[in-house]
Amino acid sequence: MNDEQFLTHSRGTFSTLRWAPLVAAAALPFTFAHGRIPTALLVGAIPIAAAWLASLLLAWRTRNPPWSALGFVALIFGSRLVGVQSSEVPVSQAIQWLCFVIILAGIPLLFFRARLFHFARLDESDVT
């Protein structure tokens, strides 16, 4: 993937993650079949969402796609670390946790779009 393709892909990913919290918030009421997730899972979602967003911003800023893989690792291993993939956690609560992670990671992109778009160097028209 050349720089121009990566920039186009990154802008699309930015836009998708920017509006994903609204979709996750709309889906959230349907995930309470087994009640609210435990507080430990909710607190564990915060650093995982931050790591995911930070890795994406770093990948976009440096134009280095392997940084986004770190976000994937944070999601997968973070969910195991906090216990979302445990057999004791129902699927509806696991989806609820994922909705919270998406909301937490996407809200900064929704509210601070211009600043983060500029920080990630996605507003540059010329590709160096």
Steps between C-alpha positions, in 0.01 A plus 500: 500500500652831398470822702204634303302179546589490869387860543169429328449186710591688819252779426229239451591324823501833684153578368368154587635507855375856538138397448525154659415628853157605378435153361634338817284727716195405293580130543580527871140481630460160335794353694349510849340153485723381785527836674774758509861389466701485822687816595836325456422438133386858455817638659709259294345638182658842558871413454420258219306766307780748565763255375293425190451867418864586573627223274272612216607863539863392500449287189331788320757757610806294411339340194619168637219237487654254748418744782131430442569134571590606853142623540369163388727330754375741769140406420556125493736462794331780694167321480667185629678692773184660639304174466256575220579172325434303817226238489336678795433814292191466279526600135264794553735643763802441275325696225413767756868524595599529133243778454657688791848458352380630163328795666805586709739473204280690256370787713825700477488469120140616499548803725855602408494408131703792365775477761544123475471506120782756494701312767475180296616695192197387304425855386815524290422499131853420388648164579867503592 
